[in-house]
Amino acid sequence: MKVLIVAKTRRGAGACVGGITEEGRSVRLIAADADTNPRAGIEYDVGDVWEIECRPDAQIIPPHVENVVVLGARKLKPSKRIEEAICRYMPAVIGGPEQLFDGLVQTATSGALYVAKWTGLPRRSTMFWVSDQALELDCAGKRLHYRHRGGQGAQTLVFVGFQEPIEVIPAGALLRVSLAHWWKPSDAREEEARCYVQLSGWFLNATPPEKGRLRARTDYPRSNAREVLRKVFGYDNFLPLQAEIVAGVLTGKDALVVMPTGGGKSLCYQLPAVMFEGLTVVVSPLIALMEDQVRQLRELNVPAAFLNSTVAHGAYVAIMKLIRSGDVKILYVAPETLLRPETLMLLEQSRLRCLAVDEAHCISEWGHDFRPEYRQLPEVRRRFPQAVCLALTATATARVRGDICQLLGIASDGQFVASFNRPNLFLRVERREKGLAQTLAFLEGHCGESGIIYCATRKQVDELAADLKANGWPALPYHAGMQDSLRRENQSRFTSDEVPLMVATIAFGMGINKPNVRFVLHYNLPKDLESYYQEIGRAGRDGILSKCLLLYSAGDASKIRHFIFQGAEEQIEDREERLQAMMRFAETRKCRRVALLDYFGESFKGFCGACDICAPVPALPVLMKATPISVPASEKSSKRRRDEAVNSPNPELFRRLQTLRKRLAEDEGVPAFVVFWDSMLLDMTILLPCDEQRLRAIKGIGPAKLAKYGAQFLQTIKQYCREQKL
């Protein structure tokens, strides 16, 4: 049957779509894969005509009786007579909100309109309305609302459409309204469930005026960047490329930054954000990154916040108020949160100075982790031309870099590509023959150390985690099939060093700035070298020697190839080439660094000394050549002891500092690395600082951390020096 699309309502990252059939029947289109496809419905637009194959929805819950499940669809030519069709087949009611939904609408104390079972149920859940009063936009809450000010006071409808919000919808406009699904607060057991009235769009006779645009600003301060680096972030010197990037951002120059994990990407927007008189927005798909970065920025007294689906309603509204008042310097948002109309309105009410797009490779269809919602970011970029744009990623081939720059409007001279080489990562590859036995043998050399084991499937994650636990290794599973609460709990236990091992699918670890991950083990072949590089990058962020073991079999490639041929036809050749490159890396008998870096267009000559081809037995870097520390592993494996990759000339002092750090972290309710990294503790045991000036000289210790923790660590160091007569 043919369907004219007359409404499109936001539903997470997807859409709920309303239409009129050629027979004049109102329908709501439900995708057959709606439960597994978060972007279901997004392909439809108001005014489109589609020919669809459908079946009745077996799970209809009144008053949502219009639902049909779409089995197949083909787009036809759009209609230019949409309002005429609405007036003919779904004539609007005229008047105030009391006319809506068979006159059954009630008004909550907040002003929200709803129906409940006790009121009786209307015949349908969608309709059109011509209001007798203008509707006014209200941006004060978590969601945008429109207010009708009539005889019963202000009555509100939440706006859930895709149109650009306007300040006032004039009386007489044709409005599309619908009922949300049954809902009540999770903590209100005694309250009744309600269907709230929502506004999904309107038809006006005139096009609303375009919103004003701010002119680009080019007078940002530059002179104090190094002082901010030292006083706020605790570093005396920039890492390679950072100074040039920061200077460009402060003068309004857009940039693409490609740096390896641990290379200092975040500082490229965090430092300018401290200096800007306005807001920096960081777009990231990684909730873990948001929470982790905000926690660490607050430790440095930088006002930062995040908005995503995990934030409770009251906290969400409070954060929005802080942003409007200028009390937030850095805001992290998920792309789907950024694209919501209320978020865009919020940014227009703020002084947006920088738009930072993290994991920027997600915008490119040629990248290894393409995300469709990232494709809408160029429109946001055009909407805020006064804000400097900074795209950041750890993995991008030349083709992907070109795609990013084209889509975000970044000039070719705005590309900054650092070396992809991570010299502290030891790379090893083995054919997987007895996977569990090989894993257990590897773990014997890493007792008590923090590490991640990646598996290809959820089933494999569960089975391997159970096998490791049965063999005395404290391991937790992590994958998308687990309950959200359990997944968050496991992640928290791993991040806080309560449990050292995490067995996970590839999504785990993205954005977690946990510096003391000492190894990454791949139980299966990754689908391409971009994925492999990104995943091993979660090890050794603090610069200390860390191990990366890849186990693979020929069967792994066959499984990956199966999924390649199930994907889009135009992507098959490119993905096959990337898989072949991954296989060549796994099977090479030459230096693995040469093969890995060559893939990203970087030449590396000769003997790396840090892979299984060049150095079968890994050697410690000069920094770590000292007496190994023997420390107890976790309580669940108390019989095991380990030789730390962190080696110190004063191992007893290192243990005392670890104990102090753990106690302070528990008091603060943060992971231990938020207090100080292992590398900072190592420097303390080498330099033995006896006053604040010498402690401040350690890389990463700025005024905020010095004031908060300095006295206690100095006391521990002095006590040790007295005992040892140093």
N, C-alpha and C positions, 0 to 999 in steps of 0.2 A: 504494500500500500504506500501511497505518497503522503508525506507529512511536511507541513510548513512549520518551521521552528519559530515560535513566538516568545520564548523565554529561555534564559540560560542563567542558572543559579550556582553560585560557588558551593562546592562540596569537597573540602580538603584541597588537594591539588587538582582535582577533577571538577566535573560540573554535573548538575542535575538539569535535565533538558525537558522543556515543555513544548508541545506542538499541537497542531490541529490537522486531522486527517482530511482527505478530500471529501469524505462523507460528512465532515463537520464535527467529528468527535474529538474531545479533548483527551490527549494522551501524555503520559510522562515516560520518556525513553530511559530504560535501565539497561546498561551494557551486560551482556552475558558473563563477562569477566570482571564485573564491578568489585567483587570481593578481593581480587588479586591485582587489579590494575588501578593504581592510585590516580591515574589521569583519565579515567573513563569519562567520556562525554565531552572532553575538551575540544574535540574536532568539530563540533557543531557551532554554528553562529546564527543569531537571530536574523531572519529573512531568508535563510537557506531553505531549499526544498530537497528532501531526501526520499529515495525509494527504499523502503526497509522490509526485511523479512522478520517477523516477530512471532512470539507466542504469549499467552496470558501469563502474568506473574502469579506463581503458585503461593506466594507469601504476602498477599495483599492484607494490609491492616488498615481498616477504615480510620479516618476519612480519606486515606491515600488510595483511592480506588481506580485511578487513571493509569496505573503502572502497566507497561508492557515490556517484555524482555526482548532486546534486539539481537537477532541471530546473524544478520547480515545487513549491510547498508551501502547504498551507492548515491553519491551526491549529484543532484541535477542542477539546473539553472536557478539562481536566486529569484525570489518574487519581489516585485515592486509594488504590490498591492496588499501588504501585510495588515495595515490598519483596516482596510476594507474587509478582509477576511475575518478579523477579530470582531468587528461590529456585526458581521452577518451571523457568525457561528457562536461567538462567546460574548454577547452584548454586555457592556459594563453596567454595574450599578452606580447610581449617582447619589452623592450625599456625604454624610460623615461616616466614621468607622463603624457606627452602630448598624450600618447597612450590610456590612461584610459577612460572608459565610452564613447566609440564611438568618441574619440577625442574632446569631448565637455568640458573638464575640464579647468577651469580658475584658476589663481593664485591671491589671495588677497594681499594687501600691506604687510600683516603680513607673507606672505609665505604660508598660508593655501590654500589647493586645494578645489575647490567647483564647483558645477554646479548650474545654475539658469534658470528660465523660458525663459529669453531672449536668452540664449545660445542654446535653444532646449533641449529636454529631451532624455536621453539615453534609450535604449530598456529595460534595467534592472538595478537593484540597487546593485547587487553583482557580483563579478568576481574574477579571479585570474590574477596575474601579476608577471612576472620575470623582476626585475629591472636591468638596465644596470649599475647602480652605487650602491655602498654599502649605506645602510641607517644607519645614526648615531643617537643614543639616545640623546634626549634633555630633561633634567629634570628641566629646569628653571621655567616653568610655573605651573599653577594649575594642568594641566594634562600632562602626558608624551606624547612626540611627537617624531617622527622619521623624520630626515631631508634627503632629496635627494639633493645633491649639483651637479647640472648639468649646462647646458648652460644658463638657465634662472635664475640662482642664487639658493639660498636655498628655496626649496619647502617642505612643512611639511604635515604630516598626523598624526592626533591624534591617540594614541594607546588605543584601547578599549577592548583588548582581555584578556584572563585568563592565558596566558603563562607567565613564568618568564621573565621579560624584560632582554635583553642582550645589551651590549654596542654598538655592530655593527652587523647589519644583512648583511651578505656578498652579493655582486652582484651574481645573478644567483639563489638565494633562491626563492622558490615558495611562493608567498605572497597572502593572502586572503584580499581583500579590498571591502568596501561597502560604500554606501551613507547613511549618517544620515538622520533623518526626517527633513522636512522643518523647518527652524528656522531663526529668526532675533532678535536682541536685543529688549527688551520690551520698551525701551525708545527711539527707533529709528523708528518712524512711517513712515518716508519717505524712509527708506532703503528697498531693496527687500529681500524677503525670499530666503534662499539658502539651498542647501543640501551639507554639507561638506563631503569630502572624509576621511574615517577612516580605520585604519589598525587593523584587528582583529586577525591576527596570521600568522604563517609561518611554512614551512617545510624545515628542514636542513638535509644535509646528515650526519652530525656529531652532537653529543650531545654537547651543550655548556658546558664549564667547570663550575663546582660548585663554587659558590661564596665563598670567604674566610670567615672563622669564627673567631671571636675574642675569646680569652681565658677568662674564668671567672675571675673576679677580686675580691680579698678578703681583700684588704688593705684599706677599707673605714675608715674615721675618726670616732671616737666614743665619745671622751672626752667632746665635747661641746654641746651635745644634749640638756641638761637641760638649758644651757645658751641661745641656739637658741629658746627653748620653751618660755623662759621669755622675751627675747629681741624682737623677731619677732611676737610671737603669744599672748603674754601678760598673760601667765599662769605661776604660780610659781611651780605647781606640776602636774605630769601626772595623768590621770584617771587610774583606774584599768586596767592592762595588757598593757597599752600604752608603758611604759618604756621598757618592755621586748621585745615587738614587734619591736619598733624603733631600739633597740640595734641589734636585729637579722637582720633587713633589712640593716642596715649600715655595717654589716659584710657579706652581700651577702646571707643570709639565706631566702629561700622562705617561705611564710606563708599563711595560710588561717585565716582570721580574721572574726569572727562572733560576732557582737556587736549590741545592739538595737539602733534604731534611737536616735540620741542625745548622743550616748555613746562614740563618738570621733574616729570613723573609719577614717575619712579624714586625721586627723593629723598623722596617722600611715604612710602615704606616703608623705604628704606635708612637714613634718619636715625633713625627710631624703632628699627630693628633694632639699631643701634649702642648705643642706650640700654637696650633690653630685656635682662633677665636670662633669656635663653632664645633659642629659635630662631625665625627668620622664614622661612617657605617661600613661594617665588614660583613660581606655576604659569604656564608659558608653553609654547606650541606651537613656539617658535622656538629651535632649537638655536644658531643664530648669536648670538641675544641672550644666551643663557646664557654662552657662551664669552666674548663681548665684555664683558658686565657683570662677570663674575667677574674677568677680567683687570684691568679698571679699578679694581674694589674692592680687589684685592690691592695695586695701586699705591698705594692710600691706607691700606694696612695694616689693612684690614677683612677678617677671616677669612671667606671666601666659597667656595662650591663648587657644582658642579652634578652631577646624576645623569641620564643619559639613555643611549640605546643606543650612543653612540659611546665610552663610557668602558670601558676594558679591565677585565677581571675583577679583577685584583689591585688596581688603583686604586679600583675601585668598593667593594670590601670595606674598603679603608683609609679611604675617605671616610665610610663608614657608622660605622666605629669612632670617627672624629673627631666625628661628630654625636652619638653616644651619650655621649661624654666631655664634651660641651659646648664643644668647640673650634671649632665653626662657628657663625657668627652668621646668615649668610644662605645658604639652600640653594635653588637653582633646579632645578625638575623639570618634565619634560614631563607632560601630564595622564595619559597612559597609564602612566608610571612611578609617579606619585602613587597611582593606583588599584590598583596591585599590592598584594597583602596584606602582603608583607614591608616595603614602604614605609610602609604605614599602621601596622604594628607598630613600625617604627623611630620614627615620630613619637610614638606613645604612650609610647615609652621616653625621649623627649626632652621638654624643656620648650617646647612649641610656644606661642608668644605671638602670632604674627601669620600669617594666611593671606592672601597677596596674589595675586589672580587677574588676571594681565596679559592683554591682548587680550580683555577681558571681553565684548566684543560677540559673540564666538564662542559664547556660551551661548544667545543668542537666535535663534530660528528666523526672526525678522524681520530679522536682521542680514545684512550682505553676505558674511559668512564663517562661517556656522554650522558648528560642529563637534560631532558627536554625543557625543564623549567628555566635552565640557564639561558636558553635561546631567547627568552623574553627580557633579559637584562639589557641588551642594547637600547630598547625603548626607554627603560629607566635611565640609562646613561644620557639619552637625548633629552629627557625630561628635566634633568638637573645639570645643564651645561656649565654652571658656575663651579661645580665640584670637580676637582682633579680626580682622574680615574687611575687606579693602580690594580693591575691584574697580576696574580701571583700563583705560581705552581712549582712543584718539585720535579715534574716529569712532563716534557713536551718536546717532541721532535720538531724539526724545522717546519714541516707541513702544519702541525698543530699550532705552532707559534704564529705562523702566517694567518691562520684562521682566526685566532684570538684577536690579533691586531686589527684585522679587517672588520670583525663584528663589533668591536668596542671602539673603533676609530682611533687606534693608537698608531702614531707615526713610526716608520721603520727605524728612525734613530732613537726611539724610546725603548728599544729592546735591550735588556741587560741579562746576559746569560753567564752564570758562574760555572766553575768546573763541576762536573758531575762526580768527580772522584771523592770517595769517602775512605781515606787511608786507614782509618781505625777499624774498618769492617773486614774480617777475614772471611773469604768466600770459599765454600766447599760444595761440591756436587757429588752425589753417589746414586747409582741405580738402586731403586727400591726393590729389594728381594724379600726380605723379612722385615717389613716396615716397623712393627712394634719392637722387635729386637734391636734394630738399628737406632730407633728413637731412645730406648732405654740405655743403650751403650753411650749415646751422645750425652744424655742427661747425667750420667755418672760423672762426667767432667764438669758439671755445672750445678752441683748440689746447692740448693738454697738460693741460687741466682734467679733473677726475674727474667722470664722469657715468654715468647709467644710461639705457638705451634699452629700453623695454618693448614686447614683441610679443605677439600673441594666441596664437600656436601655436609648438610646438617647431620645426616645419619652418621657419617664418618666422625664428625666432631663428638657426638654423644658416645659413640663406641670407643674412640681413642681416649677420651677423658675418663671413662669408666675403667678402661684397661690400665691406664696410668695410676689411677687411684688404687686399684687392686694390687698394683705392684709397689705401693708405698709412696707414690709421688703425689703431693697435694696439687691437684689440677682442677680447674673449673671450666665448664663449657660456655660458649657464647655464640649464638646465631639468631637469625630473625624469627625462627619458629618458636622461640621461648617466650614466656610471658614477659612483658616490658619490665615489671617490677623485679623479676628474678634476673633478667639481663643487666639491669642497672645495678643491682646488688653485687653481682659477680664482677662487673667492671670496677665498682668502688673498692671491693676487696682486693682486686689485683692492683689497682692504682695506688692504694694505701700500703702496699707491701704485706698485707695480711696473708695473702696466698701468692706464691711466686710464679705459678704456671697458668697460662690461659690457652685453652685449645679452642680455636675459633675459625669461622669462615672469614673470607678476606675483608669484610667490612670492618672488622674489629681493629682498633688501634689508630684509625684515621683521626688525626687532630689531637690525639692524646700526647701531651708534651711530657711524657714520663721519661726522664733522662737516663735512668739506670736499667733499661732493658738490655740484658747482656747477651741475649741470643734470639734469633728468629729461625725457626725450623719450618721449612715447607714440606709437608707430607705428600704433596702432589705437585705436578708441574703447573706453574702459573700460565695463564692464557697468552701472555706476551711479556716482553722485557720491561715495558712501562709498569705493569702491575708488580712484577718481581722487584724492580728498583724501588718502587714506592713502599712496598711491604718490608723489605730489608732495612729501609730507612728508619724504621721505628726502633732499631737497635742502636745503641751507642751514641745517643744524642749529646751526651756530656763529653764526647771526645775520647773516651776510654775504650780500650780494645774490646770488641764484641764479635761474636761468631754468627755466621749465616750458613746454614746447611740446607741444601735442596736435595730431596729424595724424589726420583722420578722413574717412570716406566713408560714403555711404548704405548701401553693402554691409556695413559693419561692423555696423550696427544689425540688418540682416536676419539675419546669422549669430548674433548674440546672441539674437535673438528665436527662432531655430530651437532653441537650447538651452533657452530658457525653456519652450517648449511640450513639450519632452521631459522636463521635471522634474515635481515633484509638482503635482497639479492645484490644490490649495489655495494654492499659492505663485504661481501664474501671474499673477494680477491684480496682486499687490504688486510682483513683479519687472518686470512691464510698466510700471507707474507709475514705478518707479525708472529704467528705461531711458528713458522719455519725458523725465524730469527731466534726465538726462544729455544727451539730444539738445537740449533747450531751452538748456542751458548752452553747448553747442558752437555753436549757431546764433544766440545772442543778439547784438544790436548795442548792448546797454547794458553798463555796467561789469560785468566778470566777477566781481568780488568781491561785488557786490550779489547776483548770482544764486547764487553758491556759498554765501555765508553765510546767505542767506535759506532755503536748503534745510535748514540745520541749526538754523533757528529764531532766527537772530541778525540783527538789522537793521544795515545799514551805509549811511550816507547819503553820497551824492554821489560825487565824483571821487576814485578811489583813487590814480591816478598810477602804478600798477604793473601795468597790463594793456595788451594791444594795442588796446583800445578807448579807454582814457583817455590813454595815452602810447605811441604807436607806437614811439618810440625810448626805451628804458628809461633813466631817470636814476639816478645813483648816490646813495645815502643820504649825509647829511652826513658820517658817520664815514669814508666812503670817497672823499671828494672830495680827491684829491691826485694827484701824478704817478704814472701807472700803472707797475707793475713789468714789465719785459720779462725773462722767464726762459726758459731752454731747455726745450723739451718733452722727452718721453722719448727715449731713444736710438734707438728704432725710427722716430721721426719728427723727427730732429734738425734737419732743414731748416726745420721750422716753429717759430715763436716766438709768444708769446701776450701779450696785455695782461690781467693778472690782475684778477679781480673784487676781490681783496684789494689795496687801494691804500695806500701808506705814504709819509710824508714822507721816509723814509730807506730807499729800496728796496735799497740795497747791504747795509745791516744786516739787512733782512728775509731776503735770500738767505743771508747767513752764518748766521743763526739757523736757517733751514731745513736747511742743510747739517749744522750741529751736531745738530739734532734727529734727522735721518736716521741719523747715525752712532750716536747713543745708542740709538735704536730698534733698529737692527740688532744692536747689542751685547746688548740685552735680549731680542731675538727677538719684538718686539711691533710693531704698526703705529705709524707716526709720531705719529698723533693721541693715542695713549695717553700719550706724553710731554707734549706741549702742543698745544692746538688752534691753528689758524691765527690765530684771533681773539686768543689770548694773545700770540703772536709779534707781531701787529700792534700791540697795546697796548705791548709792549716798545719797539717802534720809535718810538712816539709819546711815551711817558713817559720813556724812556731812564733806567731805574732804575739807580742806582749802588751800592746796598746792599740787604741782605736785607729791610729794612723796606719800602723802596719797591717791591721786586719782589713782596713778599707782598701789597701793595695791589692787585695785578692780579687781576681776577675769575677764580676757578678755581684759584688757586695757594695750596694749604694747606701746613701744616707738612711733610707727607710728601713732596710734590713739591719743596718748597723745600730740604729736607735732601738729597734725592737728586740734583737737577739744578741747584739754584740757583747754586752756585759757578761752574759751567762757563758758564752763560748770562751771569752777571754779568761774567765775564772777557771774553767776546766783546763785550759791550756797551761795557765800559770801553775795550777796545782800539780799537773803532771811534770812540768819542768822542775819544780821544787823537789818532787819525789826522786826524779832522775838526776838531780843536780846539774841541770843543763843551763 
